[in-house]
Amino acid sequence: MSATAAQPLTRSRPYRMARLTGRSLAYCATLVPVALLALVTAPLGGAGAAVTRWRALRTGLLGLPPTAAPGRRPGLVAVLGHALLSLLLGVVALLPLGVQVLMVLRGVLYGVVDSGPYDHSWGGPSRAGAWLAHFLVGLPMAAAGLAALIGIAAVHQLLTRRLDGERSPRWLIPTTLLMALAGALLFVAWTRQI
């Protein structure tokens, strides 16, 4: 057996980054429905099931190892607080998720969804020029949106670890609230621009 065959296969950095990005995108897309489900079921006796769902999301979608067995079960107030913070992060995640949808519709498929004329479009007056310009402008926005999704998933997984009794950094809750405020301001500014 050669020396290289005996060593475990390691994934390349671009592969690991693409995998993290895809997992974070899927994770952020589930935040709102899972938070709403927890807000409805936890007061009806489903707090334990809600905590189990959050743990399963963290380990299943993000691929993170499970935390050590918690010393205590979180109470109803902790689960509801977590669900509210998760809902805030989920709503914030809708912005970068929307950027990804717009990149597909207005970047990759621009020439299909906009039939022209392209006289006043970026890259116009030709269809190919407008299509290319919109695609190239969309790339950095899509990259920024994907980076935001990775950050939102990272913040939320820290919040989920709190359910297991782990201590969290002091900046976690203020950062979550600041992210929600920034997302709301961005959304208002964007809607006024339309």
Disulfide bonds with the S-S distance in Angstrom:
none
